[in-house]
Amino acid sequence: MAIVIDAGKCTGCGTCVDACPLELIELTGDKAVINDPDSCIDCGACVDECPEEAISL
């Protein structure tokens, strides 16, 4: 599995960046993007923390 970030819902708040234990998410152009999807461990921390529900597994 891998996380999916819906750019249309993402407001660029950065909550997911802080939540990711592996530091795989960054803000680019005021939107969250995952740097290395293959390294994602599907922990769901970013999903749980996103106030816009823009991230799913």
mmCIF file as Biopython writes it, N, C-alpha, C and O atoms, coordinates in Angstrom:
data_model
#
loop_
_atom_site.group_PDB
_atom_site.id
_atom_site.type_symbol
_atom_site.label_atom_id
_atom_site.label_alt_id
_atom_site.label_comp_id
_atom_site.label_asym_id
_atom_site.label_entity_id
_atom_site.label_seq_id
_atom_site.pdbx_PDB_ins_code
_atom_site.Cartn_x
_atom_site.Cartn_y
_atom_site.Cartn_z
_atom_site.occupancy
_atom_site.B_iso_or_equiv
_atom_site.auth_seq_id
_atom_site.auth_asym_id
_atom_site.pdbx_PDB_model_num
ATOM 1   N N  . MET A ? 1  ? 0.841  -1.183 0.000  1.0 0.0 1  A 1 
ATOM 2   C CA . MET A ? 1  ? 0.000  0.000  0.000  1.0 0.0 1  A 1 
ATOM 3   C C  . MET A ? 1  ? 0.888  1.249  0.000  1.0 0.0 1  A 1 
ATOM 4   O O  . MET A ? 1  ? 2.088  1.189  0.267  1.0 0.0 1  A 1 
ATOM 5   N N  . ALA A ? 2  ? 0.278  2.331  -0.297 1.0 0.0 2  A 1 
ATOM 6   C CA . ALA A ? 2  ? 0.998  3.600  -0.265 1.0 0.0 2  A 1 
ATOM 7   C C  . ALA A ? 2  ? -0.001 4.706  0.030  1.0 0.0 2  A 1 
ATOM 8   O O  . ALA A ? 2  ? -1.194 4.580  -0.248 1.0 0.0 2  A 1 
ATOM 9   N N  . ILE A ? 3  ? 0.505  5.781  0.592  1.0 0.0 3  A 1 
ATOM 10  C CA . ILE A ? 3  ? -0.388 6.902  0.857  1.0 0.0 3  A 1 
ATOM 11  C C  . ILE A ? 3  ? -0.670 7.663  -0.430 1.0 0.0 3  A 1 
ATOM 12  O O  . ILE A ? 3  ? 0.143  7.685  -1.354 1.0 0.0 3  A 1 
ATOM 13  N N  . VAL A ? 4  ? -1.831 8.278  -0.466 1.0 0.0 4  A 1 
ATOM 14  C CA . VAL A ? 4  ? -2.231 9.106  -1.590 1.0 0.0 4  A 1 
ATOM 15  C C  . VAL A ? 4  ? -2.615 10.463 -1.016 1.0 0.0 4  A 1 
ATOM 16  O O  . VAL A ? 4  ? -3.425 10.549 -0.093 1.0 0.0 4  A 1 
ATOM 17  N N  . ILE A ? 5  ? -2.033 11.515 -1.565 1.0 0.0 5  A 1 
ATOM 18  C CA . ILE A ? 5  ? -2.337 12.869 -1.117 1.0 0.0 5  A 1 
ATOM 19  C C  . ILE A ? 5  ? -3.175 13.546 -2.198 1.0 0.0 5  A 1 
ATOM 20  O O  . ILE A ? 5  ? -2.739 13.681 -3.341 1.0 0.0 5  A 1 
ATOM 21  N N  . ASP A ? 6  ? -4.367 13.963 -1.827 1.0 0.0 6  A 1 
ATOM 22  C CA . ASP A ? 6  ? -5.272 14.650 -2.747 1.0 0.0 6  A 1 
ATOM 23  C C  . ASP A ? 6  ? -4.897 16.134 -2.750 1.0 0.0 6  A 1 
ATOM 24  O O  . ASP A ? 6  ? -5.216 16.864 -1.811 1.0 0.0 6  A 1 
ATOM 25  N N  . ALA A ? 7  ? -4.226 16.568 -3.799 1.0 0.0 7  A 1 
ATOM 26  C CA . ALA A ? 7  ? -3.747 17.952 -3.891 1.0 0.0 7  A 1 
ATOM 27  C C  . ALA A ? 7  ? -4.898 18.950 -3.884 1.0 0.0 7  A 1 
ATOM 28  O O  . ALA A ? 7  ? -4.722 20.095 -3.469 1.0 0.0 7  A 1 
ATOM 29  N N  . GLY A ? 8  ? -6.059 18.532 -4.335 1.0 0.0 8  A 1 
ATOM 30  C CA . GLY A ? 8  ? -7.210 19.411 -4.341 1.0 0.0 8  A 1 
ATOM 31  C C  . GLY A ? 8  ? -7.726 19.729 -2.956 1.0 0.0 8  A 1 
ATOM 32  O O  . GLY A ? 8  ? -8.283 20.802 -2.724 1.0 0.0 8  A 1 
ATOM 33  N N  . LYS A ? 9  ? -7.540 18.790 -2.026 1.0 0.0 9  A 1 
ATOM 34  C CA . LYS A ? 9  ? -7.975 18.994 -0.638 1.0 0.0 9  A 1 
ATOM 35  C C  . LYS A ? 9  ? -6.867 19.576 0.243  1.0 0.0 9  A 1 
ATOM 36  O O  . LYS A ? 9  ? -7.150 20.228 1.248  1.0 0.0 9  A 1 
ATOM 37  N N  . CYS A ? 10 ? -5.624 19.345 -0.128 1.0 0.0 10 A 1 
ATOM 38  C CA . CYS A ? 10 ? -4.483 19.774 0.687  1.0 0.0 10 A 1 
ATOM 39  C C  . CYS A ? 10 ? -4.397 21.298 0.728  1.0 0.0 10 A 1 
ATOM 40  O O  . CYS A ? 10 ? -4.433 21.967 -0.305 1.0 0.0 10 A 1 
ATOM 41  N N  . THR A ? 11 ? -4.282 21.829 1.949  1.0 0.0 11 A 1 
ATOM 42  C CA . THR A ? 11 ? -4.149 23.275 2.128  1.0 0.0 11 A 1 
ATOM 43  C C  . THR A ? 11 ? -2.710 23.685 2.463  1.0 0.0 11 A 1 
ATOM 44  O O  . THR A ? 11 ? -2.424 24.870 2.635  1.0 0.0 11 A 1 
ATOM 45  N N  . GLY A ? 12 ? -1.809 22.704 2.553  1.0 0.0 12 A 1 
ATOM 46  C CA . GLY A ? 12 ? -0.413 23.002 2.827  1.0 0.0 12 A 1 
ATOM 47  C C  . GLY A ? 12 ? -0.141 23.399 4.264  1.0 0.0 12 A 1 
ATOM 48  O O  . GLY A ? 12 ? 0.793  24.154 4.532  1.0 0.0 12 A 1 
ATOM 49  N N  . CYS A ? 13 ? -0.941 22.903 5.189  1.0 0.0 13 A 1 
ATOM 50  C CA . CYS A ? 13 ? -0.777 23.277 6.600  1.0 0.0 13 A 1 
ATOM 51  C C  . CYS A ? 13 ? 0.492  22.693 7.221  1.0 0.0 13 A 1 
ATOM 52  O O  . CYS A ? 13 ? 1.023  23.248 8.182  1.0 0.0 13 A 1 
ATOM 53  N N  . GLY A ? 14 ? 0.982  21.573 6.676  1.0 0.0 14 A 1 
ATOM 54  C CA . GLY A ? 14 ? 2.217  20.976 7.169  1.0 0.0 14 A 1 
ATOM 55  C C  . GLY A ? 14 ? 2.054  20.008 8.324  1.0 0.0 14 A 1 
ATOM 56  O O  . GLY A ? 14 ? 3.048  19.498 8.840  1.0 0.0 14 A 1 
ATOM 57  N N  . THR A ? 15 ? 0.840  19.744 8.738  1.0 0.0 15 A 1 
ATOM 58  C CA . THR A ? 15 ? 0.614  18.822 9.852  1.0 0.0 15 A 1 
ATOM 59  C C  . THR A ? 15 ? 1.153  17.435 9.540  1.0 0.0 15 A 1 
ATOM 60  O O  . THR A ? 15 ? 1.731  16.779 10.407 1.0 0.0 15 A 1 
ATOM 61  N N  . CYS A ? 16 ? 0.966  16.993 8.318  1.0 0.0 16 A 1 
ATOM 62  C CA . CYS A ? 16 ? 1.442  15.669 7.915  1.0 0.0 16 A 1 
ATOM 63  C C  . CYS A ? 16 ? 2.964  15.597 7.897  1.0 0.0 16 A 1 
ATOM 64  O O  . CYS A ? 16 ? 3.549  14.555 8.192  1.0 0.0 16 A 1 
ATOM 65  N N  . VAL A ? 17 ? 3.593  16.703 7.549  1.0 0.0 17 A 1 
ATOM 66  C CA . VAL A ? 17 ? 5.061  16.754 7.529  1.0 0.0 17 A 1 
ATOM 67  C C  . VAL A ? 17 ? 5.591  16.467 8.929  1.0 0.0 17 A 1 
ATOM 68  O O  . VAL A ? 17 ? 6.529  15.688 9.104  1.0 0.0 17 A 1 
ATOM 69  N N  . ASP A ? 18 ? 4.981  17.102 9.919  1.0 0.0 18 A 1 
ATOM 70  C CA . ASP A ? 18 ? 5.399  16.901 11.308 1.0 0.0 18 A 1 
ATOM 71  C C  . ASP A ? 18 ? 5.029  15.515 11.826 1.0 0.0 18 A 1 
ATOM 72  O O  . ASP A ? 18 ? 5.719  14.974 12.690 1.0 0.0 18 A 1 
ATOM 73  N N  . ALA A ? 19 ? 3.945  14.933 11.304 1.0 0.0 19 A 1 
ATOM 74  C CA . ALA A ? 19 ? 3.461  13.643 11.795 1.0 0.0 19 A 1 
ATOM 75  C C  . ALA A ? 19 ? 4.251  12.451 11.265 1.0 0.0 19 A 1 
ATOM 76  O O  . ALA A ? 19 ? 4.316  11.414 11.925 1.0 0.0 19 A 1 
ATOM 77  N N  . CYS A ? 20 ? 4.847  12.582 10.094 1.0 0.0 20 A 1 
ATOM 78  C CA . CYS A ? 20 ? 5.530  11.433 9.482  1.0 0.0 20 A 1 
ATOM 79  C C  . CYS A ? 20 ? 6.796  11.065 10.260 1.0 0.0 20 A 1 
ATOM 80  O O  . CYS A ? 20 ? 7.726  11.868 10.343 1.0 0.0 20 A 1 
ATOM 81  N N  . PRO A ? 21 ? 6.837  9.853  10.832 1.0 0.0 21 A 1 
ATOM 82  C CA . PRO A ? 21 ? 8.009  9.459  11.621 1.0 0.0 21 A 1 
ATOM 83  C C  . PRO A ? 21 ? 9.273  9.249  10.780 1.0 0.0 21 A 1 
ATOM 84  O O  . PRO A ? 21 ? 10.384 9.266  11.312 1.0 0.0 21 A 1 
ATOM 85  N N  . LEU A ? 22 ? 9.105  9.053  9.485  1.0 0.0 22 A 1 
ATOM 86  C CA . LEU A ? 22 ? 10.253 8.824  8.609  1.0 0.0 22 A 1 
ATOM 87  C C  . LEU A ? 22 ? 10.636 10.065 7.808  1.0 0.0 22 A 1 
ATOM 88  O O  . LEU A ? 22 ? 11.557 10.023 6.992  1.0 0.0 22 A 1 
ATOM 89  N N  . GLU A ? 23 ? 9.927  11.171 8.045  1.0 0.0 23 A 1 
ATOM 90  C CA . GLU A ? 23 ? 10.193 12.441 7.364  1.0 0.0 23 A 1 
ATOM 91  C C  . GLU A ? 23 ? 10.139 12.289 5.845  1.0 0.0 23 A 1 
ATOM 92  O O  . GLU A ? 23 ? 11.007 12.790 5.130  1.0 0.0 23 A 1 
ATOM 93  N N  . LEU A ? 24 ? 9.105  11.589 5.360  1.0 0.0 24 A 1 
ATOM 94  C CA . LEU A ? 24 ? 8.963  11.335 3.927  1.0 0.0 24 A 1 
ATOM 95  C C  . LEU A ? 24 ? 8.093  12.363 3.218  1.0 0.0 24 A 1 
ATOM 96  O O  . LEU A ? 24 ? 8.041  12.389 1.988  1.0 0.0 24 A 1 
ATOM 97  N N  . ILE A ? 25 ? 7.404  13.215 3.988  1.0 0.0 25 A 1 
ATOM 98  C CA . ILE A ? 25 ? 6.494  14.190 3.391  1.0 0.0 25 A 1 
ATOM 99  C C  . ILE A ? 25 ? 7.095  15.579 3.507  1.0 0.0 25 A 1 
ATOM 100 O O  . ILE A ? 25 ? 7.652  15.945 4.543  1.0 0.0 25 A 1 
ATOM 101 N N  . GLU A ? 26 ? 6.976  16.348 2.431  1.0 0.0 26 A 1 
ATOM 102 C CA . GLU A ? 26 ? 7.446  17.736 2.452  1.0 0.0 26 A 1 
ATOM 103 C C  . GLU A ? 26 ? 6.422  18.611 1.734  1.0 0.0 26 A 1 
ATOM 104 O O  . GLU A ? 26 ? 5.570  18.115 0.997  1.0 0.0 26 A 1 
ATOM 105 N N  . LEU A ? 27 ? 6.518  19.904 1.960  1.0 0.0 27 A 1 
ATOM 106 C CA . LEU A ? 27 ? 5.658  20.845 1.262  1.0 0.0 27 A 1 
ATOM 107 C C  . LEU A ? 27 ? 6.380  21.352 0.028  1.0 0.0 27 A 1 
ATOM 108 O O  . LEU A ? 27 ? 7.508  21.840 0.102  1.0 0.0 27 A 1 
ATOM 109 N N  . THR A ? 28 ? 5.717  21.230 -1.096 1.0 0.0 28 A 1 
ATOM 110 C CA . THR A ? 28 ? 6.246  21.716 -2.363 1.0 0.0 28 A 1 
ATOM 111 C C  . THR A ? 28 ? 5.142  22.504 -3.044 1.0 0.0 28 A 1 
ATOM 112 O O  . THR A ? 28 ? 4.072  21.967 -3.332 1.0 0.0 28 A 1 
ATOM 113 N N  . GLY A ? 29 ? 5.400  23.769 -3.299 1.0 0.0 29 A 1 
ATOM 114 C CA . GLY A ? 29 ? 4.375  24.598 -3.920 1.0 0.0 29 A 1 
ATOM 115 C C  . GLY A ? 29 ? 3.131  24.701 -3.069 1.0 0.0 29 A 1 
ATOM 116 O O  . GLY A ? 29 ? 2.019  24.721 -3.597 1.0 0.0 29 A 1 
ATOM 117 N N  . ASP A ? 30 ? 3.300  24.766 -1.758 1.0 0.0 30 A 1 
ATOM 118 C CA . ASP A ? 30 ? 2.197  24.863 -0.799 1.0 0.0 30 A 1 
ATOM 119 C C  . ASP A ? 30 ? 1.283  23.646 -0.777 1.0 0.0 30 A 1 
ATOM 120 O O  . ASP A ? 30 ? 0.123  23.743 -0.377 1.0 0.0 30 A 1 
ATOM 121 N N  . LYS A ? 31 ? 1.803  22.502 -1.206 1.0 0.0 31 A 1 
ATOM 122 C CA . LYS A ? 31 ? 1.066  21.238 -1.151 1.0 0.0 31 A 1 
ATOM 123 C C  . LYS A ? 31 ? 1.981  20.164 -0.589 1.0 0.0 31 A 1 
ATOM 124 O O  . LYS A ? 31 ? 3.196  20.211 -0.782 1.0 0.0 31 A 1 
ATOM 125 N N  . ALA A ? 32 ? 1.400  19.201 0.102  1.0 0.0 32 A 1 
ATOM 126 C CA . ALA A ? 32 ? 2.171  18.090 0.643  1.0 0.0 32 A 1 
ATOM 127 C C  . ALA A ? 32 ? 2.460  17.079 -0.467 1.0 0.0 32 A 1 
ATOM 128 O O  . ALA A ? 32 ? 1.587  16.754 -1.271 1.0 0.0 32 A 1 
ATOM 129 N N  . VAL A ? 33 ? 3.681  16.598 -0.493 1.0 0.0 33 A 1 
ATOM 130 C CA . VAL A ? 33 ? 4.077  15.537 -1.417 1.0 0.0 33 A 1 
ATOM 131 C C  . VAL A ? 33 ? 4.933  14.528 -0.660 1.0 0.0 33 A 1 
ATOM 132 O O  . VAL A ? 33 ? 5.647  14.886 0.277  1.0 0.0 33 A 1 
ATOM 133 N N  . ILE A ? 34 ? 4.856  13.281 -1.068 1.0 0.0 34 A 1 
ATOM 134 C CA . ILE A ? 34 ? 5.688  12.248 -0.443 1.0 0.0 34 A 1 
ATOM 135 C C  . ILE A ? 34 ? 6.950  12.074 -1.283 1.0 0.0 34 A 1 
ATOM 136 O O  . ILE A ? 34 ? 6.885  11.852 -2.492 1.0 0.0 34 A 1 
ATOM 137 N N  . ASN A ? 35 ? 8.102  12.180 -0.613 1.0 0.0 35 A 1 
ATOM 138 C CA . ASN A ? 35 ? 9.401  12.111 -1.294 1.0 0.0 35 A 1 
ATOM 139 C C  . ASN A ? 35 ? 9.710  10.735 -1.838 1.0 0.0 35 A 1 
ATOM 140 O O  . ASN A ? 35 ? 10.123 10.590 -2.988 1.0 0.0 35 A 1 
ATOM 141 N N  . ASP A ? 36 ? 9.511  9.728  -1.008 1.0 0.0 36 A 1 
ATOM 142 C CA . ASP A ? 36 ? 9.950  8.375  -1.335 1.0 0.0 36 A 1 
ATOM 143 C C  . ASP A ? 36 ? 8.844  7.390  -0.961 1.0 0.0 36 A 1 
ATOM 144 O O  . ASP A ? 36 ? 8.913  6.767  0.099  1.0 0.0 36 A 1 
ATOM 145 N N  . PRO A ? 37 ? 7.827  7.239  -1.810 1.0 0.0 37 A 1 
ATOM 146 C CA . PRO A ? 37 ? 6.690  6.383  -1.464 1.0 0.0 37 A 1 
ATOM 147 C C  . PRO A ? 37 ? 7.075  4.943  -1.139 1.0 0.0 37 A 1 
ATOM 148 O O  . PRO A ? 37 ? 6.385  4.282  -0.363 1.0 0.0 37 A 1 
ATOM 149 N N  . ASP A ? 38 ? 8.159  4.452  -1.716 1.0 0.0 38 A 1 
ATOM 150 C CA . ASP A ? 38 ? 8.575  3.077  -1.459 1.0 0.0 38 A 1 
ATOM 151 C C  . ASP A ? 38 ? 9.080  2.878  -0.035 1.0 0.0 38 A 1 
ATOM 152 O O  . ASP A ? 38 ? 9.112  1.749  0.453  1.0 0.0 38 A 1 
ATOM 153 N N  . SER A ? 39 ? 9.473  3.955  0.637  1.0 0.0 39 A 1 
ATOM 154 C CA . SER A ? 39 ? 9.955  3.855  2.013  1.0 0.0 39 A 1 
ATOM 155 C C  . SER A ? 39 ? 8.843  4.004  3.041  1.0 0.0 39 A 1 
ATOM 156 O O  . SER A ? 39 ? 9.068  3.799  4.234  1.0 0.0 39 A 1 
ATOM 157 N N  . CYS A ? 40 ? 7.642  4.360  2.587  1.0 0.0 40 A 1 
ATOM 158 C CA . CYS A ? 40 ? 6.505  4.541  3.491  1.0 0.0 40 A 1 
ATOM 159 C C  . CYS A ? 40 ? 6.162  3.209  4.160  1.0 0.0 40 A 1 
ATOM 160 O O  . CYS A ? 40 ? 6.075  2.177  3.495  1.0 0.0 40 A 1 
ATOM 161 N N  . ILE A ? 41 ? 5.969  3.241  5.479  1.0 0.0 41 A 1 
ATOM 162 C CA . ILE A ? 41 ? 5.648  2.026  6.230  1.0 0.0 41 A 1 
ATOM 163 C C  . ILE A ? 41 ? 4.146  1.905  6.508  1.0 0.0 41 A 1 
ATOM 164 O O  . ILE A ? 41 ? 3.723  1.040  7.275  1.0 0.0 41 A 1 
ATOM 165 N N  . ASP A ? 42 ? 3.347  2.767  5.890  1.0 0.0 42 A 1 
ATOM 166 C CA . ASP A ? 42 ? 1.887  2.713  6.025  1.0 0.0 42 A 1 
ATOM 167 C C  . ASP A ? 42 ? 1.429  2.777  7.478  1.0 0.0 42 A 1 
ATOM 168 O O  . ASP A ? 42 ? 0.493  2.080  7.870  1.0 0.0 42 A 1 
ATOM 169 N N  . CYS A ? 43 ? 2.084  3.606  8.269  1.0 0.0 43 A 1 
ATOM 170 C CA . CYS A ? 43 ? 1.718  3.712  9.685  1.0 0.0 43 A 1 
ATOM 171 C C  . CYS A ? 43 ? 0.415  4.487  9.889  1.0 0.0 43 A 1 
ATOM 172 O O  . CYS A ? 43 ? -0.272 4.298  10.893 1.0 0.0 43 A 1 
ATOM 173 N N  . GLY A ? 44 ? 0.076  5.362  8.930  1.0 0.0 44 A 1 
ATOM 174 C CA . GLY A ? 44 ? -1.160 6.112  9.015  1.0 0.0 44 A 1 
ATOM 175 C C  . GLY A ? 44 ? -1.102 7.366  9.860  1.0 0.0 44 A 1 
ATOM 176 O O  . GLY A ? 44 ? -2.128 8.017  10.060 1.0 0.0 44 A 1 
ATOM 177 N N  . ALA A ? 45 ? 0.063  7.722  10.358 1.0 0.0 45 A 1 
ATOM 178 C CA . ALA A ? 45 ? 0.178  8.919  11.198 1.0 0.0 45 A 1 
ATOM 179 C C  . ALA A ? 45 ? -0.256 10.172 10.440 1.0 0.0 45 A 1 
ATOM 180 O O  . ALA A ? 45 ? -0.941 11.030 10.998 1.0 0.0 45 A 1 
ATOM 181 N N  . CYS A ? 46 ? 0.131  10.276 9.200  1.0 0.0 46 A 1 
ATOM 182 C CA . CYS A ? 46 ? -0.235 11.447 8.390  1.0 0.0 46 A 1 
ATOM 183 C C  . CYS A ? 46 ? -1.736 11.480 8.116  1.0 0.0 46 A 1 
ATOM 184 O O  . CYS A ? 46 ? -2.352 12.546 8.109  1.0 0.0 46 A 1 
ATOM 185 N N  . VAL A ? 47 ? -2.316 10.306 7.892  1.0 0.0 47 A 1 
ATOM 186 C CA . VAL A ? 47 ? -3.752 10.201 7.635  1.0 0.0 47 A 1 
ATOM 187 C C  . VAL A ? 47 ? -4.527 10.689 8.852  1.0 0.0 47 A 1 
ATOM 188 O O  . VAL A ? 47 ? -5.479 11.460 8.728  1.0 0.0 47 A 1 
ATOM 189 N N  . ASP A ? 48 ? -4.109 10.232 10.023 1.0 0.0 48 A 1 
ATOM 190 C CA . ASP A ? 48 ? -4.793 10.591 11.274 1.0 0.0 48 A 1 
ATOM 191 C C  . ASP A ? 48 ? -4.688 12.075 11.579 1.0 0.0 48 A 1 
ATOM 192 O O  . ASP A ? 48 ? -5.616 12.649 12.149 1.0 0.0 48 A 1 
ATOM 193 N N  . GLU A ? 49 ? -3.586 12.708 11.215 1.0 0.0 49 A 1 
ATOM 194 C CA . GLU A ? 49 ? -3.348 14.097 11.577 1.0 0.0 49 A 1 
ATOM 195 C C  . GLU A ? 49 ? -3.868 15.128 10.572 1.0 0.0 49 A 1 
ATOM 196 O O  . GLU A ? 49 ? -4.004 16.302 10.916 1.0 0.0 49 A 1 
ATOM 197 N N  . CYS A ? 50 ? -4.154 14.719 9.362  1.0 0.0 50 A 1 
ATOM 198 C CA . CYS A ? 50 ? -4.564 15.681 8.330  1.0 0.0 50 A 1 
ATOM 199 C C  . CYS A ? 50 ? -5.954 16.250 8.632  1.0 0.0 50 A 1 
ATOM 200 O O  . CYS A ? 50 ? -6.935 15.507 8.614  1.0 0.0 50 A 1 
ATOM 201 N N  . PRO A ? 51 ? -6.053 17.544 8.907  1.0 0.0 51 A 1 
ATOM 202 C CA . PRO A ? 51 ? -7.359 18.135 9.242  1.0 0.0 51 A 1 
ATOM 203 C C  . PRO A ? 51 ? -8.282 18.263 8.030  1.0 0.0 51 A 1 
ATOM 204 O O  . PRO A ? 51 ? -9.488 18.449 8.195  1.0 0.0 51 A 1 
ATOM 205 N N  . GLU A ? 52 ? -7.744 18.167 6.835  1.0 0.0 52 A 1 
ATOM 206 C CA . GLU A ? 52 ? -8.544 18.300 5.621  1.0 0.0 52 A 1 
ATOM 207 C C  . GLU A ? 52 ? -8.951 16.956 5.029  1.0 0.0 52 A 1 
ATOM 208 O O  . GLU A ? 52 ? -9.648 16.906 4.015  1.0 0.0 52 A 1 
ATOM 209 N N  . GLU A ? 53 ? -8.514 15.858 5.666  1.0 0.0 53 A 1 
ATOM 210 C CA . GLU A ? 53 ? -8.758 14.497 5.158  1.0 0.0 53 A 1 
ATOM 211 C C  . GLU A ? 53 ? -8.285 14.359 3.722  1.0 0.0 53 A 1 
ATOM 212 O O  . GLU A ? 53 ? -8.956 13.751 2.888  1.0 0.0 53 A 1 
ATOM 213 N N  . ALA A ? 54 ? -7.114 14.937 3.443  1.0 0.0 54 A 1 
ATOM 214 C CA . ALA A ? 54 ? -6.547 14.924 2.100  1.0 0.0 54 A 1 
ATOM 215 C C  . ALA A ? 54 ? -5.622 13.738 1.854  1.0 0.0 54 A 1 
ATOM 216 O O  . ALA A ? 54 ? -5.123 13.551 0.744  1.0 0.0 54 A 1 
ATOM 217 N N  . ILE A ? 55 ? -5.397 12.940 2.893  1.0 0.0 55 A 1 
ATOM 218 C CA . ILE A ? 55 ? -4.462 11.815 2.756  1.0 0.0 55 A 1 
ATOM 219 C C  . ILE A ? 55 ? -5.199 10.507 3.065  1.0 0.0 55 A 1 
ATOM 220 O O  . ILE A ? 55 ? -5.959 10.415 4.028  1.0 0.0 55 A 1 
ATOM 221 N N  . SER A ? 56 ? -4.954 9.504  2.225  1.0 0.0 56 A 1 
ATOM 222 C CA . SER A ? 56 ? -5.558 8.197  2.442  1.0 0.0 56 A 1 
ATOM 223 C C  . SER A ? 56 ? -4.528 7.110  2.165  1.0 0.0 56 A 1 
ATOM 224 O O  . SER A ? 56 ? -3.521 7.336  1.495  1.0 0.0 56 A 1 
ATOM 225 N N  . LEU A ? 57 ? -4.807 5.939  2.693  1.0 0.0 57 A 1 
ATOM 226 C CA . LEU A ? 57 ? -3.944 4.779  2.447  1.0 0.0 57 A 1 
ATOM 227 C C  . LEU A ? 57 ? -4.575 3.920  1.373  1.0 0.0 57 A 1 
ATOM 228 O O  . LEU A ? 57 ? -4.019 2.886  1.003  1.0 0.0 57 A 1 
#
